[in-house]
Amino acid sequence: MPTTTTRPPSRSGGNVYAGRKVRPRWGRILLVLVAFLAIIGLFVAGYGLYYVNALDDKVKRSDPFSAITGERPAKVVDGALNILVLGSDSRDGTVFNPKDKSSSKGSVAGERADTIMLMHVPASQDKAYIISIPRDTYVFVPKHKNFGGYKTKINAAYAWGGETLTVRTVEGFTGVKIDHVAKVDFNGFQRMTDALGGVTVQVDKTVFDPRSKRTFKQGRNELDGAAALDYVRQRYNLPRGDFDRVQRQQIFMRALMQKATDSGTLTNPAKLKRFLDATADSVTVDKDFSLKDMALQFRKLRPADLAFVTTPNIGSAQVDGQSVVVADKAKASALFEAVTNDKVADWLTANPANNPTTGR
């Protein structure tokens, strides 16, 4: 039986952004791309290409790169891949301008990227390094229409200019060439979790979530889709706020992949198909992203092959009336230079990965 409390049937949002009430943030919930690709690779090996080709036709497509006309970082190592993984929330689309303290509507109505991850797959294709960029990281966002052209929180880029401006912003911040973009929505996240029969996470200390009214108890928590969504969304009542939420995302991603690649799923074609269908319904990828090709590259990856890193930072600070996350310039530059040169394993020797398996 799940060890979490029952979710109430309905509630109003209680998060505040720029002094306004907004609907609940759903964005920090994707965290499934690696598992999806690994499972597809195993499906190819066991069941052939026909169904995978159908999945490739089913996923939604975007074209974030064609509108980028300026210079971009160079591709240094052939065979290595850098995938920008985004999650957008549903909200009123209000954008706060820290320069004049005004609010206006963004160009991507009702969405803001609250999960931003850079997934690096080395040319050897035997690992996946997942770098979380906290949504409040203070960066330069390039000018787009009436927005940007100054430093602000990185998650504003999506509201102002969608995937294209987010790619430009992340590439400018990291110096890393982005090869592909993937986004997963909240409804599909719940379906994916439920298709696997739930996911188990380990909690170090009992904690109550005042937003969802759900309690996560010390020890093993068996989460269905709704409970999992609350688990990765919680920020309030966690001692480190957004930083603990990022850790929860990493814990859940590993647990989800473990469940998706265990023998009970792989030997159950019906369960496997439900998971793949739910994921395909939820994923938007760029037009050149081939599920079949990616899956063949990812097919040998397992949870132990993932390494999680949070962008090095010196913590939070108040800038222009906002609470932002300030990157550690030297350490972050070294990390992203290692990504560019496909030397992340060497960087991790001196800077061990987060790789959390339990947390608040």
ChimeraX attribute file (.defattr): number of C-alpha atoms within 10 A of each C-alpha:
attribute: neighborCount
match mode: 1-to-1
recipient: residues
	/A:1	6
	/A:2	15
	/A:3	16
	/A:4	19
	/A:5	14
	/A:6	13
	/A:7	14
	/A:8	9
	/A:9	5
	/A:10	7
	/A:11	11
	/A:12	10
	/A:13	14
	/A:14	15
	/A:15	14
	/A:16	11
	/A:17	12
	/A:18	16
	/A:19	9
	/A:20	13
	/A:21	14
	/A:22	18
	/A:23	18
	/A:24	17
	/A:25	21
	/A:26	25
	/A:27	24
	/A:28	25
	/A:29	29
	/A:30	31
	/A:31	27
	/A:32	22
	/A:33	19
	/A:34	24
	/A:35	27
	/A:36	24
	/A:37	22
	/A:38	24
	/A:39	27
	/A:40	28
	/A:41	26
	/A:42	19
	/A:43	22
	/A:44	19
	/A:45	12
	/A:46	12
	/A:47	13
	/A:48	12
	/A:49	15
	/A:50	9
	/A:51	15
	/A:52	19
	/A:53	14
	/A:54	13
	/A:55	18
	/A:56	16
	/A:57	13
	/A:58	15
	/A:59	18
	/A:60	16
	/A:61	18
	/A:62	16
	/A:63	14
	/A:64	20
	/A:65	18
	/A:66	7
	/A:67	9
	/A:68	12
	/A:69	7
	/A:70	6
	/A:71	7
	/A:72	15
	/A:73	14
	/A:74	11
	/A:75	16
	/A:76	13
	/A:77	13
	/A:78	10
	/A:79	12
	/A:80	18
	/A:81	23
	/A:82	22
	/A:83	19
	/A:84	25
	/A:85	24
	/A:86	27
	/A:87	24
	/A:88	26
	/A:89	22
	/A:90	18
	/A:91	17
	/A:92	16
	/A:93	21
	/A:94	23
	/A:95	22
	/A:96	20
	/A:97	17
	/A:98	17
	/A:99	12
	/A:100	8
	/A:101	10
	/A:102	10
	/A:103	15
	/A:104	11
	/A:105	14
	/A:106	23
	/A:107	19
	/A:108	16
	/A:109	15
	/A:110	17
	/A:111	26
	/A:112	29
	/A:113	26
	/A:114	23
	/A:115	24
	/A:116	25
	/A:117	25
	/A:118	23
	/A:119	25
	/A:120	25
	/A:121	23
	/A:122	23
	/A:123	14
	/A:124	10
	/A:125	17
	/A:126	15
	/A:127	20
	/A:128	23
	/A:129	21
	/A:130	25
	/A:131	25
	/A:132	21
	/A:133	23
	/A:134	26
	/A:135	21
	/A:136	19
	/A:137	22
	/A:138	22
	/A:139	21
	/A:140	19
	/A:141	25
	/A:142	18
	/A:143	15
	/A:144	14
	/A:145	10
	/A:146	9
	/A:147	19
	/A:148	19
	/A:149	12
	/A:150	13
	/A:151	15
	/A:152	23
	/A:153	20
	/A:154	25
	/A:155	26
	/A:156	27
	/A:157	31
	/A:158	24
	/A:159	25
	/A:160	28
	/A:161	22
	/A:162	20
	/A:163	24
	/A:164	20
	/A:165	24
	/A:166	26
	/A:167	25
	/A:168	25
	/A:169	22
	/A:170	23
	/A:171	16
	/A:172	17
	/A:173	19
	/A:174	20
	/A:175	18
	/A:176	24
	/A:177	22
	/A:178	24
	/A:179	17
	/A:180	20
	/A:181	27
	/A:182	21
	/A:183	26
	/A:184	25
	/A:185	22
	/A:186	21
	/A:187	17
	/A:188	21
	/A:189	25
	/A:190	22
	/A:191	22
	/A:192	28
	/A:193	25
	/A:194	20
	/A:195	23
	/A:196	19
	/A:197	18
	/A:198	20
	/A:199	23
	/A:200	19
	/A:201	23
	/A:202	19
	/A:203	19
	/A:204	14
	/A:205	13
	/A:206	11
	/A:207	16
	/A:208	18
	/A:209	17
	/A:210	13
	/A:211	18
	/A:212	21
	/A:213	13
	/A:214	20
	/A:215	20
	/A:216	26
	/A:217	18
	/A:218	15
	/A:219	14
	/A:220	15
	/A:221	21
	/A:222	18
	/A:223	24
	/A:224	21
	/A:225	22
	/A:226	17
	/A:227	26
	/A:228	24
	/A:229	24
	/A:230	21
	/A:231	25
	/A:232	24
	/A:233	24
	/A:234	23
	/A:235	20
	/A:236	17
	/A:237	13
	/A:238	15
	/A:239	10
	/A:240	12
	/A:241	12
	/A:242	18
	/A:243	16
	/A:244	18
	/A:245	22
	/A:246	24
	/A:247	23
	/A:248	24
	/A:249	24
	/A:250	27
	/A:251	24
	/A:252	27
	/A:253	25
	/A:254	27
	/A:255	19
	/A:256	24
	/A:257	24
	/A:258	17
	/A:259	21
	/A:260	29
	/A:261	21
	/A:262	11
	/A:263	10
	/A:264	13
	/A:265	19
	/A:266	18
	/A:267	12
	/A:268	10
	/A:269	14
	/A:270	12
	/A:271	18
	/A:272	20
	/A:273	17
	/A:274	16
	/A:275	23
	/A:276	24
	/A:277	18
	/A:278	19
	/A:279	27
	/A:280	22
	/A:281	19
	/A:282	22
	/A:283	22
	/A:284	20
	/A:285	22
	/A:286	19
	/A:287	15
	/A:288	12
	/A:289	18
	/A:290	13
	/A:291	22
	/A:292	19
	/A:293	12
	/A:294	16
	/A:295	23
	/A:296	19
	/A:297	18
	/A:298	24
	/A:299	22
	/A:300	15
	/A:301	23
	/A:302	21
	/A:303	20
	/A:304	12
	/A:305	12
	/A:306	21
	/A:307	23
	/A:308	22
	/A:309	23
	/A:310	19
	/A:311	22
	/A:312	21
	/A:313	17
	/A:314	11
	/A:315	12
	/A:316	15
	/A:317	13
	/A:318	10
	/A:319	14
	/A:320	13
	/A:321	11
	/A:322	17
	/A:323	14
	/A:324	21
	/A:325	24
	/A:326	20
	/A:327	21
	/A:328	13
	/A:329	13
	/A:330	10
	/A:331	15
	/A:332	17
	/A:333	17
	/A:334	15
	/A:335	22
	/A:336	20
	/A:337	17
	/A:338	17
	/A:339	29
	/A:340	25
	/A:341	15
	/A:342	22
	/A:343	14
	/A:344	22
	/A:345	17
	/A:346	11
	/A:347	18
	/A:348	15
	/A:349	9
	/A:350	8
	/A:351	14
	/A:352	12
	/A:353	18
	/A:354	15
	/A:355	17
	/A:356	16
	/A:357	15
	/A:358	17
	/A:359	15
	/A:360	20
